[in-house]
Amino acid sequence: MQQLKIILSRLKNPSVVISIASQILTVLLLFHVKIGILDMNILTGTITAISSILVLLGITSDPTTKNKGYKDDILICANCQRKTIHRQINGKMVCEKCGTPHK
C-alpha cells in the first residue's frame, strides 16, 4: 500500500508525466501508429520544444528543492544505523527499509 502511495505521489511531478508521455509517443512512433491527421514528427518536435522551454524556465525541474529527482535522498537511518534511501512521504523523509521517519 505504501508503494502505491509513493507511485501516486510521483505522478504529481510534472517531469514524470512528461517522461511517461514521451515514452508513449516513442512506442507509437516505433509501431508507426497514425493518430488521425497528426504528423508524428511534428507532434514529437512540438512536445520536445515545449518540454525544453519548461525545463529552461524551471517549471518542471525546481533547482531550489532539497530532494532532487523523485524526492528521495540517502540518509543515515536512526533505526537501521546505516545509509538507506529515504523518501518524502507527507512532508517527512521516511526510511525505505524500516519506515522510520528521519529527524
C-alpha positions in Angstrom: 0.0 0.0 0.0 2.8 2.4 0.9 4.5 1.6 -2.5 1.3 2.6 -4.3 1.2 5.9 -2.4 4.8 6.6 -3.5 4.0 5.9 -7.1 0.9 8.1 -7.0 2.9 10.9 -5.4 5.5 10.7 -8.2 2.7 11.1 -10.8 2.2 14.6 -9.4 5.7 15.5 -10.5 5.5 17.2 -14.0 8.8 15.7 -15.0 7.4 12.2 -14.5 4.3 13.0 -16.5 6.3 14.4 -19.4 8.6 11.3 -19.3 5.6 9.0 -19.5 4.1 10.9 -22.3 7.3 10.9 -24.3 7.7 7.2 -23.8 4.2 6.6 -25.1 5.0 8.7 -28.2 8.2 6.7 -28.7 6.3 3.5 -28.7 3.7 4.9 -31.1 6.4 6.0 -33.4 8.1 2.7 -33.2 5.0 0.9 -34.3 4.1 3.5 -37.0 0.8 4.2 -35.4 -1.1 7.1 -37.0 -3.2 9.3 -34.9 -5.8 10.9 -37.1 -4.4 13.6 -39.3 -1.4 14.4 -37.0 2.1 14.0 -38.3 4.0 12.3 -35.5 7.3 14.1 -36.4 5.6 17.5 -36.0 4.0 16.3 -32.8 7.3 15.0 -31.4 9.1 18.2 -32.3 6.5 20.4 -30.7 6.4 18.4 -27.5 10.2 18.4 -27.3 10.3 22.2 -27.8 7.6 22.8 -25.1 9.4 20.5 -22.7 12.7 22.2 -23.3 11.1 25.6 -22.6 9.5 24.3 -19.3 12.8 22.9 -18.1 14.7 26.2 -19.0 12.1 28.2 -17.0 12.5 25.8 -14.1 8.8 24.8 -14.2 9.4 21.1 -14.5 12.6 21.0 -12.5 12.9 23.2 -9.5 16.5 23.9 -8.7 15.7 25.1 -5.2 14.4 21.8 -3.9 16.4 19.9 -1.3 15.5 16.5 -2.6 16.2 16.2 -6.3 14.7 13.8 -8.8 12.0 11.6 -7.3 12.2 13.3 -3.8 14.4 10.6 -2.3 17.8 11.0 -0.5 20.3 8.7 1.0 20.4 9.4 4.7 21.6 7.6 7.9 18.6 5.9 9.4 18.2 6.3 13.2 16.8 2.8 13.4 18.9 0.9 10.9 22.1 2.8 11.7 23.2 2.7 8.1 22.8 4.8 4.9 19.5 3.9 3.3 17.2 5.5 0.8 14.7 7.9 2.4 11.6 9.0 0.5 9.5 12.1 1.2 6.0 11.0 2.4 3.6 13.6 3.7 6.4 16.1 4.0 8.6 13.8 6.1 11.7 11.8 5.0 11.0 8.1 5.8 13.5 5.2 5.6 12.6 2.9 2.7 13.8 -0.2 4.6 12.1 0.1 8.0 9.7 3.1 7.7 11.3 5.2 10.4 11.0 8.9 9.9 14.2 10.9 9.7 14.8 13.5 12.4 
